[in-house]
Amino acid sequence: MQSQAETVRVLGEILKKKYGDMIDTKYIDVIDDELDDYPEIEDYLKRSGMQLPLLVIGGKIIRPGTGLNYMEITEELDSMGIAKT
């Protein structure tokens, strides 16, 4: 079974091919990683009751707890006007 970190890495490679350098994906383990680098995420998690995973695009939290769905992510990127390469 593939880990979430590996899923994010593969998904990031696919999105980067489709959208170019505007896309930068990162897997953040909210337990093991230092969340001091991501204060907006830490604050959101405290308020939302830890609904994971989070999808953050352009610093904006888009969808909490919906999973890593490629089609939903591309629909969100398209609606934000992020151009495909």
Short mmCIF file of the C-alpha atoms (twelve columns), coordinates in Angstrom:
data_MODEL
# 
_entry.id   MODEL 
# 
loop_
_atom_site.group_PDB 
_atom_site.id 
_atom_site.type_symbol 
_atom_site.label_atom_id 
_atom_site.label_alt_id 
_atom_site.label_comp_id 
_atom_site.label_asym_id 
_atom_site.label_seq_id 
_atom_site.Cartn_x 
_atom_site.Cartn_y 
_atom_site.Cartn_z 
_atom_site.pdbx_PDB_model_num 
ATOM 1  C CA . MET A 1  0.000   0.000  0.000   1 
ATOM 2  C CA . GLN A 2  1.265   3.442  -0.968  1 
ATOM 3  C CA . SER A 3  1.889   5.996  1.784   1 
ATOM 4  C CA . GLN A 4  0.217   9.388  1.691   1 
ATOM 5  C CA . ALA A 5  3.609   11.029 1.203   1 
ATOM 6  C CA . GLU A 6  4.232   8.859  -1.870  1 
ATOM 7  C CA . THR A 7  0.728   9.583  -3.195  1 
ATOM 8  C CA . VAL A 8  1.365   13.327 -2.861  1 
ATOM 9  C CA . ARG A 9  4.736   12.973 -4.610  1 
ATOM 10 C CA . VAL A 10 3.226   11.098 -7.579  1 
ATOM 11 C CA . LEU A 11 0.218   13.419 -7.765  1 
ATOM 12 C CA . GLY A 12 2.564   16.408 -7.656  1 
ATOM 13 C CA . GLU A 13 4.592   15.058 -10.587 1 
ATOM 14 C CA . ILE A 14 1.429   14.573 -12.653 1 
ATOM 15 C CA . LEU A 15 0.101   18.043 -11.807 1 
ATOM 16 C CA . LYS A 16 3.477   19.646 -12.566 1 
ATOM 17 C CA . LYS A 17 3.466   18.045 -16.026 1 
ATOM 18 C CA . LYS A 18 -0.034  19.404 -16.662 1 
ATOM 19 C CA . TYR A 19 0.315   22.857 -15.086 1 
ATOM 20 C CA . GLY A 20 4.066   23.506 -15.139 1 
ATOM 21 C CA . ASP A 21 6.166   25.283 -12.550 1 
ATOM 22 C CA . MET A 22 3.176   27.037 -10.985 1 
ATOM 23 C CA . ILE A 23 2.526   23.795 -9.117  1 
ATOM 24 C CA . ASP A 24 4.586   22.846 -6.104  1 
ATOM 25 C CA . THR A 25 3.269   20.032 -3.938  1 
ATOM 26 C CA . LYS A 26 4.367   19.205 -0.451  1 
ATOM 27 C CA . TYR A 27 3.324   16.560 2.041   1 
ATOM 28 C CA . ILE A 28 3.309   17.870 5.591   1 
ATOM 29 C CA . ASP A 29 2.996   15.384 8.415   1 
ATOM 30 C CA . VAL A 30 1.134   17.382 11.043  1 
ATOM 31 C CA . ILE A 31 2.448   15.149 13.794  1 
ATOM 32 C CA . ASP A 32 6.098   14.749 12.845  1 
ATOM 33 C CA . ASP A 33 6.865   17.961 10.926  1 
ATOM 34 C CA . GLU A 34 7.465   21.327 12.547  1 
ATOM 35 C CA . LEU A 35 4.215   23.248 12.032  1 
ATOM 36 C CA . ASP A 36 5.865   26.514 13.086  1 
ATOM 37 C CA . ASP A 37 6.661   26.918 9.376   1 
ATOM 38 C CA . TYR A 38 2.929   26.696 8.555   1 
ATOM 39 C CA . PRO A 39 1.065   28.824 11.132  1 
ATOM 40 C CA . GLU A 40 -2.063  29.165 8.989   1 
ATOM 41 C CA . ILE A 41 -2.363  25.379 8.756   1 
ATOM 42 C CA . GLU A 42 -1.779  24.852 12.459  1 
ATOM 43 C CA . ASP A 43 -4.423  27.475 13.288  1 
ATOM 44 C CA . TYR A 44 -6.919  25.936 10.854  1 
ATOM 45 C CA . LEU A 45 -6.374  22.447 12.249  1 
ATOM 46 C CA . LYS A 46 -7.008  23.684 15.784  1 
ATOM 47 C CA . ARG A 47 -10.266 25.350 14.729  1 
ATOM 48 C CA . SER A 48 -11.530 22.563 12.457  1 
ATOM 49 C CA . GLY A 49 -10.878 19.602 14.711  1 
ATOM 50 C CA . MET A 50 -8.096  18.083 12.592  1 
ATOM 51 C CA . GLN A 51 -10.059 17.275 9.419   1 
ATOM 52 C CA . LEU A 52 -7.358  15.802 7.197   1 
ATOM 53 C CA . PRO A 53 -6.001  15.840 4.576   1 
ATOM 54 C CA . LEU A 54 -6.012  19.509 3.650   1 
ATOM 55 C CA . LEU A 55 -5.665  20.840 0.131   1 
ATOM 56 C CA . VAL A 56 -3.977  24.235 0.123   1 
ATOM 57 C CA . ILE A 57 -3.652  26.199 -3.120  1 
ATOM 58 C CA . GLY A 58 -1.939  29.557 -3.194  1 
ATOM 59 C CA . GLY A 59 -1.906  29.686 0.597   1 
ATOM 60 C CA . LYS A 60 -5.688  29.216 0.768   1 
ATOM 61 C CA . ILE A 61 -7.164  26.106 2.375   1 
ATOM 62 C CA . ILE A 62 -9.576  24.779 -0.233  1 
ATOM 63 C CA . ARG A 63 -10.913 21.458 0.977   1 
ATOM 64 C CA . PRO A 64 -10.477 19.791 4.331   1 
ATOM 65 C CA . GLY A 65 -10.838 16.082 4.722   1 
ATOM 66 C CA . THR A 66 -11.878 15.163 1.168   1 
ATOM 67 C CA . GLY A 67 -8.865  13.065 0.261   1 
ATOM 68 C CA . LEU A 68 -6.475  13.440 -2.613  1 
ATOM 69 C CA . ASN A 69 -8.788  13.371 -5.614  1 
ATOM 70 C CA . TYR A 70 -7.027  14.315 -8.857  1 
ATOM 71 C CA . MET A 71 -10.210 15.457 -10.623 1 
ATOM 72 C CA . GLU A 72 -11.269 17.723 -7.734  1 
ATOM 73 C CA . ILE A 73 -7.807  19.258 -7.594  1 
ATOM 74 C CA . THR A 74 -7.671  19.962 -11.341 1 
ATOM 75 C CA . GLU A 75 -11.205 21.421 -11.247 1 
ATOM 76 C CA . GLU A 76 -10.115 23.763 -8.453  1 
ATOM 77 C CA . LEU A 77 -6.941  24.773 -10.329 1 
ATOM 78 C CA . ASP A 78 -8.960  25.376 -13.511 1 
ATOM 79 C CA . SER A 79 -11.555 27.465 -11.644 1 
ATOM 80 C CA . MET A 80 -8.719  29.547 -10.191 1 
ATOM 81 C CA . GLY A 81 -7.504  30.255 -13.731 1 
ATOM 82 C CA . ILE A 82 -4.237  28.384 -13.395 1 
ATOM 83 C CA . ALA A 83 -3.282  27.671 -16.993 1 
ATOM 84 C CA . LYS A 84 -2.303  24.252 -18.257 1 
ATOM 85 C CA . THR A 85 0.990   23.965 -20.097 1 
# 
